[in-house]
Amino acid sequence: MLLGAGAAPAHAAGPPEVTKGPCQYTETPDEPAARPVPLPRDPRHTPDRGTVTTTLVTNLGLIPLTLDRAQAPCTVQSFLHLVRHRFYNRTICHRLTTYPTLKVLQCGDPSGTGSGGPGYRYRDELPTDLPPAPTDPTGERKVYARGVLAMANAGPDTNGSQFFLVFADSALRPNYTIFGSVRPLGLHTLDRIAAGGVAPTADDPAPVDGAPALRTKIHLAI
């Protein structure tokens, strides 16, 4: 299942701006930023050691995160850039999934629609050592374990600003960059959000994919 993050691009009028460092953050003129933000800095040597802590301050509790530079240096660099530019402040987490094999909360779109992003994209930094999902006899899907922090995307190398937080072990093809983890206090907050379920609609009184019934707002990302 694709954890969508934006629409397919249209044809741009001119060549997009691309940063000159190894991460090559690429402007998406046909998918403008949901909230104005410049391209990230892209130094010749992307920091690729150690971890960084950051916290999502939500209306339902704190979600502290540990970002792993060694695992996904370009992704961590971009995420911290968006945090510093207050891109995530006053945004909602627009999607909760409660399928038996996919249990995630998705956030990171200031428009709240699931199609917004930062006006740029960058390459995948995919995991290579995930265990096979026991629910998938083909072996194609892997375990994205409880507590994983990963990027949503709309296909290969389309990372932007949307990310998802795994609140129970999930089975996914390894097509999503893992760049950190949710700390224990954050898991407690995620469990609270997940327990509220998905907001019912007129067409589906018991959905397993949609807006969280407990509206989840990120007041600050610090």
DRENDO-1510 file (C-alpha; in Angstrom, 1 decimal, always signed):
<recs>
REC; n; res; u; v; w
REC; 1; MET; +0.0; +0.0; +0.0 .
REC; 2; LEU; +1.4; +3.4; -1.0 .
REC; 3; LEU; +1.6; +5.9; +1.8 .
REC; 4; GLY; +0.8; +8.8; -0.6 .
REC; 5; ALA; +2.4; +12.2; -0.2 .
REC; 6; GLY; +1.5; +14.5; -3.1 .
REC; 7; ALA; +0.2; +14.1; -6.6 .
REC; 8; ALA; +2.0; +13.1; -9.7 .
REC; 9; PRO; +4.0; +16.1; -11.2 .
REC; 10; ALA; +2.8; +18.0; -14.2 .
REC; 11; HIS; +5.3; +19.5; -16.7 .
REC; 12; ALA; +7.2; +22.4; -15.4 .
REC; 13; ALA; +7.9; +25.6; -17.4 .
REC; 14; GLY; +11.6; +25.5; -16.9 .
REC; 15; PRO; +14.3; +23.4; -15.2 .
REC; 16; PRO; +13.9; +23.1; -11.5 .
REC; 17; GLU; +16.6; +24.4; -9.1 .
REC; 18; VAL; +18.7; +21.6; -7.6 .
REC; 19; THR; +21.1; +21.9; -4.7 .
REC; 20; LYS; +24.8; +21.2; -5.5 .
REC; 21; GLY; +25.6; +18.8; -2.6 .
REC; 22; PRO; +25.2; +15.1; -2.5 .
REC; 23; CYS; +21.5; +15.2; -1.4 .
REC; 24; GLN; +20.4; +17.1; -4.5 .
REC; 25; TYR; +17.2; +18.6; -3.1 .
REC; 26; THR; +15.2; +19.4; -6.2 .
REC; 27; GLU; +12.6; +22.1; -6.5 .
REC; 28; THR; +9.1; +21.1; -7.7 .
REC; 29; PRO; +7.7; +24.2; -9.4 .
REC; 30; ASP; +4.6; +22.2; -10.5 .
REC; 31; GLU; +4.0; +21.1; -6.8 .
REC; 32; PRO; +4.5; +24.4; -4.9 .
REC; 33; ALA; +5.2; +24.4; -1.2 .
REC; 34; ALA; +2.1; +24.2; +1.0 .
REC; 35; ARG; +3.9; +26.7; +3.2 .
REC; 36; PRO; +6.8; +28.8; +2.0 .
REC; 37; VAL; +10.2; +27.3; +2.8 .
REC; 38; PRO; +13.6; +27.5; +1.0 .
REC; 39; LEU; +15.6; +24.5; -0.2 .
REC; 40; PRO; +17.7; +23.0; +2.5 .
REC; 41; ARG; +21.4; +23.6; +2.8 .
REC; 42; ASP; +23.3; +20.8; +1.1 .
REC; 43; PRO; +26.9; +20.8; +2.2 .
REC; 44; ARG; +29.5; +18.7; +0.4 .
REC; 45; HIS; +29.7; +16.4; +3.5 .
REC; 46; THR; +26.2; +15.6; +4.8 .
REC; 47; PRO; +26.4; +14.9; +8.6 .
REC; 48; ASP; +26.1; +11.1; +8.8 .
REC; 49; ARG; +27.0; +10.2; +12.3 .
REC; 50; GLY; +25.1; +10.3; +15.6 .
REC; 51; THR; +21.6; +11.1; +16.5 .
REC; 52; VAL; +19.5; +14.2; +17.0 .
REC; 53; THR; +16.4; +14.6; +19.2 .
REC; 54; THR; +13.4; +16.6; +18.4 .
REC; 55; THR; +9.9; +16.7; +19.7 .
REC; 56; LEU; +6.4; +17.2; +18.2 .
REC; 57; VAL; +4.3; +19.1; +20.7 .
REC; 58; THR; +0.7; +18.0; +20.0 .
REC; 59; ASN; -2.7; +18.8; +21.5 .
REC; 60; LEU; -2.8; +15.1; +22.7 .
REC; 61; GLY; +0.7; +14.9; +24.2 .
REC; 62; LEU; +4.4; +15.1; +23.4 .
REC; 63; ILE; +5.9; +12.9; +20.7 .
REC; 64; PRO; +9.7; +12.9; +21.2 .
REC; 65; LEU; +11.7; +11.6; +18.3 .
REC; 66; THR; +15.3; +10.4; +17.8 .
REC; 67; LEU; +16.6; +11.0; +14.3 .
REC; 68; ASP; +19.4; +8.8; +13.0 .
REC; 69; ARG; +21.9; +10.6; +10.8 .
REC; 70; ALA; +23.8; +7.4; +9.9 .
REC; 71; GLN; +20.6; +5.7; +8.7 .
REC; 72; ALA; +19.3; +8.5; +6.5 .
REC; 73; PRO; +21.6; +11.6; +6.4 .
REC; 74; CYS; +19.8; +13.5; +3.7 .
REC; 75; THR; +16.4; +12.8; +5.2 .
REC; 76; VAL; +17.5; +13.9; +8.7 .
REC; 77; GLN; +19.0; +17.1; +7.2 .
REC; 78; SER; +15.8; +17.9; +5.4 .
REC; 79; PHE; +13.6; +17.2; +8.4 .
REC; 80; LEU; +15.6; +19.4; +10.7 .
REC; 81; HIS; +15.6; +22.1; +8.1 .
REC; 82; LEU; +11.8; +22.0; +8.1 .
REC; 83; VAL; +11.6; +22.0; +11.9 .
REC; 84; ARG; +13.9; +25.1; +12.0 .
REC; 85; HIS; +11.7; +26.9; +9.5 .
REC; 86; ARG; +8.6; +26.1; +11.5 .
REC; 87; PHE; +7.1; +24.2; +8.6 .
REC; 88; TYR; +5.4; +21.7; +10.9 .
REC; 89; ASN; +4.0; +24.1; +13.4 .
REC; 90; ARG; +0.2; +24.4; +13.5 .
REC; 91; THR; -0.4; +21.5; +11.2 .
REC; 92; ILE; -2.6; +18.4; +11.6 .
REC; 93; CYS; -1.8; +14.7; +11.3 .
REC; 94; HIS; -4.2; +14.0; +8.5 .
REC; 95; ARG; -4.3; +10.2; +8.3 .
REC; 96; LEU; -4.6; +7.3; +10.6 .
REC; 97; THR; -4.5; +3.7; +9.4 .
REC; 98; THR; -5.7; +0.7; +11.5 .
REC; 99; TYR; -5.5; -2.1; +9.0 .
REC; 100; PRO; -4.4; -5.5; +10.6 .
REC; 101; THR; -1.1; -5.1; +8.8 .
REC; 102; LEU; -0.7; -1.3; +8.6 .
REC; 103; LYS; -0.9; +0.8; +11.7 .
REC; 104; VAL; +0.5; +4.3; +11.3 .
REC; 105; LEU; -0.2; +8.0; +11.9 .
REC; 106; GLN; +0.8; +10.2; +9.0 .
REC; 107; CYS; +1.6; +13.9; +9.4 .
REC; 108; GLY; +3.7; +16.7; +7.7 .
REC; 109; ASP; +1.3; +18.4; +5.3 .
REC; 110; PRO; +0.4; +22.0; +6.2 .
REC; 111; SER; -2.6; +21.8; +3.9 .
REC; 112; GLY; -4.0; +18.9; +5.8 .
REC; 113; THR; -5.1; +17.2; +2.6 .
REC; 114; GLY; -2.4; +14.6; +2.1 .
REC; 115; SER; -1.2; +16.2; -1.1 .
REC; 116; GLY; +0.9; +19.1; +0.2 .
REC; 117; GLY; +4.7; +19.3; +0.6 .
REC; 118; PRO; +7.7; +21.6; +0.9 .
REC; 119; GLY; +8.1; +22.5; -2.7 .
REC; 120; TYR; +11.1; +20.2; -3.2 .
REC; 121; ARG; +11.8; +16.5; -3.2 .
REC; 122; TYR; +14.9; +14.3; -2.7 .
REC; 123; ARG; +16.1; +10.7; -3.1 .
REC; 124; ASP; +15.2; +7.6; -1.1 .
REC; 125; GLU; +17.6; +6.2; +1.6 .
REC; 126; LEU; +15.9; +2.9; +1.9 .
REC; 127; PRO; +16.4; +0.3; +4.6 .
REC; 128; THR; +18.1; -3.0; +3.6 .
REC; 129; ASP; +18.0; -5.0; +6.7 .
REC; 130; LEU; +14.4; -5.3; +7.8 .
REC; 131; PRO; +13.0; -8.7; +8.7 .
REC; 132; PRO; +10.4; -10.3; +6.5 .
REC; 133; ALA; +6.8; -9.7; +7.5 .
REC; 134; PRO; +5.3; -13.0; +8.8 .
REC; 135; THR; +2.0; -12.1; +7.2 .
REC; 136; ASP; +3.4; -12.1; +3.7 .
REC; 137; PRO; +4.4; -15.5; +2.3 .
REC; 138; THR; +6.0; -13.9; -0.7 .
REC; 139; GLY; +8.7; -12.2; +1.4 .
REC; 140; GLU; +8.2; -8.9; -0.4 .
REC; 141; ARG; +6.9; -7.0; +2.6 .
REC; 142; LYS; +9.1; -6.3; +5.6 .
REC; 143; VAL; +8.4; -5.4; +9.2 .
REC; 144; TYR; +8.2; -1.7; +9.9 .
REC; 145; ALA; +8.3; -2.1; +13.7 .
REC; 146; ARG; +6.4; -0.2; +16.3 .
REC; 147; GLY; +8.2; +3.0; +17.0 .
REC; 148; VAL; +9.6; +3.5; +13.5 .
REC; 149; LEU; +9.7; +7.0; +12.0 .
REC; 150; ALA; +9.7; +6.9; +8.2 .
REC; 151; MET; +9.0; +9.1; +5.2 .
REC; 152; ALA; +5.8; +8.9; +3.2 .
REC; 153; ASN; +6.1; +9.2; -0.6 .
REC; 154; ALA; +4.3; +9.2; -3.9 .
REC; 155; GLY; +6.8; +6.8; -5.6 .
REC; 156; PRO; +10.6; +6.4; -5.9 .
REC; 157; ASP; +12.6; +9.4; -4.9 .
REC; 158; THR; +9.7; +11.7; -4.1 .
REC; 159; ASN; +10.4; +12.4; -0.4 .
REC; 160; GLY; +9.2; +15.8; +0.8 .
REC; 161; SER; +7.8; +16.7; +4.2 .
REC; 162; GLN; +5.2; +14.0; +5.0 .
REC; 163; PHE; +6.2; +11.3; +7.4 .
REC; 164; PHE; +4.6; +8.5; +9.3 .
REC; 165; LEU; +4.8; +7.1; +12.8 .
REC; 166; VAL; +4.3; +3.4; +13.3 .
REC; 167; PHE; +2.3; +2.5; +16.4 .
REC; 168; ALA; +2.2; -1.3; +15.9 .
REC; 169; ASP; +4.3; -3.6; +13.8 .
REC; 170; SER; +3.3; -3.1; +10.1 .
REC; 171; ALA; +4.0; -5.0; +6.9 .
REC; 172; LEU; +5.2; -2.8; +4.0 .
REC; 173; ARG; +7.4; -3.2; +1.0 .
REC; 174; PRO; +10.8; -1.6; +1.9 .
REC; 175; ASN; +10.1; +1.5; -0.2 .
REC; 176; TYR; +10.0; +4.0; +2.6 .
REC; 177; THR; +13.0; +5.7; +4.2 .
REC; 178; ILE; +13.4; +5.1; +7.9 .
REC; 179; PHE; +15.1; +8.0; +9.5 .
REC; 180; GLY; +14.6; +7.6; +13.2 .
REC; 181; SER; +12.3; +6.3; +16.0 .
REC; 182; VAL; +9.6; +7.4; +18.4 .
REC; 183; ARG; +10.7; +7.5; +22.0 .
REC; 184; PRO; +8.6; +5.9; +24.8 .
REC; 185; LEU; +6.6; +8.9; +25.8 .
REC; 186; GLY; +5.7; +9.5; +22.1 .
REC; 187; LEU; +4.5; +5.9; +21.8 .
REC; 188; HIS; +2.2; +6.6; +24.7 .
REC; 189; THR; +0.7; +9.5; +22.8 .
REC; 190; LEU; +0.5; +7.5; +19.6 .
REC; 191; ASP; -1.4; +4.8; +21.5 .
REC; 192; ARG; -3.9; +7.4; +22.7 .
REC; 193; ILE; -4.5; +8.7; +19.2 .
REC; 194; ALA; -4.8; +5.1; +17.8 .
REC; 195; ALA; -7.3; +4.1; +20.5 .
REC; 196; GLY; -9.6; +6.9; +19.3 .
REC; 197; GLY; -9.8; +5.2; +15.9 .
REC; 198; VAL; -10.5; +6.7; +12.5 .
REC; 199; ALA; -13.2; +9.3; +12.2 .
REC; 200; PRO; -16.4; +7.8; +10.7 .
REC; 201; THR; -17.9; +9.3; +7.6 .
REC; 202; ALA; -21.4; +9.1; +6.0 .
REC; 203; ASP; -20.2; +6.5; +3.6 .
REC; 204; ASP; -18.2; +4.4; +6.1 .
REC; 205; PRO; -19.3; +4.4; +9.8 .
REC; 206; ALA; -16.3; +2.2; +10.8 .
REC; 207; PRO; -13.4; +3.1; +8.6 .
REC; 208; VAL; -9.8; +1.8; +9.0 .
REC; 209; ASP; -8.1; +4.6; +7.0 .
REC; 210; GLY; -8.8; +8.3; +7.2 .
REC; 211; ALA; -8.6; +11.3; +9.6 .
REC; 212; PRO; -8.0; +10.4; +13.2 .
REC; 213; ALA; -11.2; +10.6; +15.3 .
REC; 214; LEU; -9.1; +12.5; +17.9 .
REC; 215; ARG; -8.1; +15.5; +15.9 .
REC; 216; THR; -4.3; +15.6; +16.2 .
REC; 217; LYS; -2.6; +18.9; +15.8 .
REC; 218; ILE; +1.1; +19.6; +16.0 .
REC; 219; HIS; +1.4; +22.9; +17.8 .
REC; 220; LEU; +5.2; +23.0; +17.6 .
REC; 221; ALA; +8.1; +20.9; +16.3 .
REC; 222; ILE; +11.1; +21.7; +18.3 .
</recs>
